[in-house]
């Protein structure tokens, strides 16, 4: 999900992503890790707002995406709302600086989880969140939430289209494989044993 979630554009690795459907609640876009939190600065060509919206909507099912708030990082490191939504989901377009397509959408609870991740805090308990990356994801470490590049020890993997379940109790994740080198075509736990473990569920 991320290059470090699997959840926005980062200078390193899921997911600044906002902790709610409002871009005004977003963490700073320059926060570490999660490729989805990087700013748009340095992009080769600036896409139009219409193109950004279309990209973001590829992350989730049509019914979810068409009613979601859509945000994008701005060159100053903040977040800009491209369209206000009504269903509690927030979507962000693909980051052109990452190798693969990685637009994503998340609900309020997932936003709170992402906010904790970006700020190196423990995610709130008993707040299960859902994240969509139906267009695919960028390669990431399966063991180190904050890794920015592959090494001989951080179990770098490739992820395709998937959804993520974050913030669940540990007992939930215990029912799924936690291998450092998982079969990414079946559900598995990413970042197992860390406060940011989450379920990766491929859809193809």
C-alpha positions in Angstrom: 0.0 0.0 0.0 2.8 2.4 0.8 6.4 2.7 0.3 7.6 2.9 3.8 0.0 2.0 3.6 -0.5 0.1 1.9 -3.4 4.7 2.7 -1.8 10.2 -0.1 1.5 11.3 -1.4 4.6 11.0 0.8 8.2 11.9 0.3 8.9 8.4 1.4 6.2 5.8 1.5 -0.4 4.4 2.7 -1.5 7.3 3.0 -0.8 14.5 4.2 -3.9 12.4 4.4 -6.7 13.8 6.4 -8.1 12.4 9.5 -11.6 13.2 8.3 -13.5 14.0 5.2 -12.4 17.6 5.5 -9.0 18.7 4.0 -8.7 21.3 6.8 -8.0 18.4 9.2 -5.1 17.0 7.2 -1.6 16.5 8.7 1.3 18.3 7.0 1.9 16.8 3.6 5.6 16.6 4.3 5.2 14.0 7.1 7.5 11.0 6.9 6.5 7.8 5.0 3.4 6.8 3.2 3.9 7.7 -0.5 0.4 9.0 -0.6 1.4 12.1 1.5 3.9 13.7 -0.7 3.3 17.1 -2.2 2.8 17.7 -5.9 5.9 19.8 -6.1 8.3 18.6 -8.7 5.7 16.9 -10.9 6.7 17.0 -14.5 3.4 18.5 -15.6 0.6 19.8 -13.5 -2.7 18.0 -14.2 -5.9 19.9 -14.3 -8.4 19.7 -11.4 -10.7 17.6 -13.6 -7.9 15.1 -14.2 -7.0 15.0 -10.5 -10.7 14.3 -9.6 -10.9 11.6 -12.3 -7.7 9.9 -11.0 -8.9 10.0 -7.4 -12.2 8.4 -8.3 -10.4 5.4 -9.7 -9.5 4.4 -6.2 -13.0 3.3 -5.0 -16.2 1.8 -6.3 -18.2 4.3 -8.4 -20.9 4.8 -5.9 -18.4 5.6 -3.2 -16.1 7.8 -5.3 -18.8 9.9 -6.8 -20.0 11.1 -3.4 -16.6 11.4 -1.7 -14.6 14.5 -0.8 -11.6 14.7 -3.1 -8.4 16.4 -1.9 -4.9 16.8 -3.3 -1.6 18.1 -1.9 -0.7 21.6 -2.9 2.8 22.9 -3.7 3.1 24.6 -0.3 2.7 21.4 1.6 -0.9 21.7 2.6 -4.1 20.1 1.3 -6.6 21.5 -1.2 -10.2 20.3 -1.5 -11.1 19.7 -5.2 -14.7 18.7 -4.4 -16.7 18.4 -1.2 -18.5 15.1 -0.7 -21.3 13.8 1.4 -20.6 10.1 2.3 -17.7 10.4 4.8 -15.1 9.2 2.4 -12.1 11.1 1.2 -10.2 10.3 -2.0 -6.8 11.4 -3.3 -5.4 11.1 -6.8 -2.4 9.1 -8.0 1.0 10.4 -7.1 2.9 10.8 -10.4 6.2 10.6 -8.6 5.7 6.9 -7.6 6.2 4.0 -9.9 2.7 2.6 -10.0 -0.9 3.9 -9.8 -1.8 4.6 -6.3 -5.0 6.8 -5.9 -6.7 6.0 -2.6 -9.9 6.6 -0.7 -10.5 6.2 3.0 -13.3 6.6 5.6 -13.3 8.7 8.8 -11.8 5.9 11.0 -9.1 5.1 8.4 -8.3 8.8 8.3 -7.7 8.8 12.1 -5.5 5.8 11.7 -3.5 7.5 8.9 -3.1 10.6 11.1 -1.7 8.4 13.9 0.7 6.7 11.4 2.0 10.0 10.0 2.6 11.4 13.5 4.2 8.2 14.8 1.4 7.8 17.3 -0.6 4.8 18.4 -3.8 4.5 16.3 -7.1 4.9 18.3 -8.5 1.7 19.7 -11.8 0.2 18.5 -12.0 2.3 15.4 -12.0 0.0 12.4 -11.4 1.8 9.1 -11.7 0.9 5.4 -9.4 2.1 2.7 -9.7 1.5 -1.1 -6.9 1.3 -3.6 -8.7 -0.3 -6.5 -6.3 1.1 -9.1 -3.3 -0.6 -7.4 -0.5 0.4 -5.1 3.2 1.2 -5.2 5.8 -1.2 -3.9 6.5 -1.2 -0.2 8.2 -2.9 2.7 5.9 -5.5 4.2 7.7 -5.3 7.6 8.9 -1.7 8.1 6.1 1.0 8.1 8.6 3.7 7.5 11.0 2.2 5.0 11.6 4.4 1.9 13.5 1.9 -0.3 14.1 -1.8 -0.6 17.0 -3.4 1.4 18.1 -7.0 1.9 16.1 -7.1 5.2 12.9 -5.2 4.7 10.9 -7.6 2.6 9.9 -5.3 -0.3 6.8 -6.4 -2.1 4.6 -5.4 -5.0 0.9 -4.7 -4.4 -1.9 -4.7 -6.9 -5.5 -3.4 -6.6 -6.7 -4.0 -3.0 -8.6 -2.8 0.0 -7.3 -2.4 3.5 -8.8 -2.9 6.9 -7.1 -0.8 9.6 -7.6 -0.3 13.3 -9.0 -3.7 14.1 -8.2 -5.7 17.2 -5.1 -7.9 17.1 -7.3 -11.0 17.3 -8.7 -10.1 13.9 -5.3 -9.9 12.3 -4.3 -13.2 14.0 -6.7 -15.0 11.7 -4.7 -14.0 8.6 -1.2 -14.9 7.3 1.6 -12.7 8.7 4.5 -13.9 6.7 7.2 -11.3 6.0 7.1 -12.5 2.4 3.4 -13.0 1.8 1.4 -14.3 -1.2 0.1 -10.9 -2.3 -2.7 -12.5 -4.3 -4.4 -13.6 -1.1 -5.3 -11.6 2.0 -2.4 -11.0 4.4 -1.3 -8.7 7.2 1.1 -5.9 6.4 3.4 -4.5 9.1 2.5 -7.3 11.4 3.5 -6.8 15.0 3.6 -3.0 14.8 0.9 -0.6 15.8 0.1 -0.1 12.1 -0.6 -3.7 11.1 -3.5 -3.9 8.7 -5.2 -6.3 6.4 -4.3 -6.2 2.7 -7.1 -7.8 0.7 -6.4 -8.1 -3.1 -9.3 -7.8 -5.4 -7.8 -9.4 -8.5 
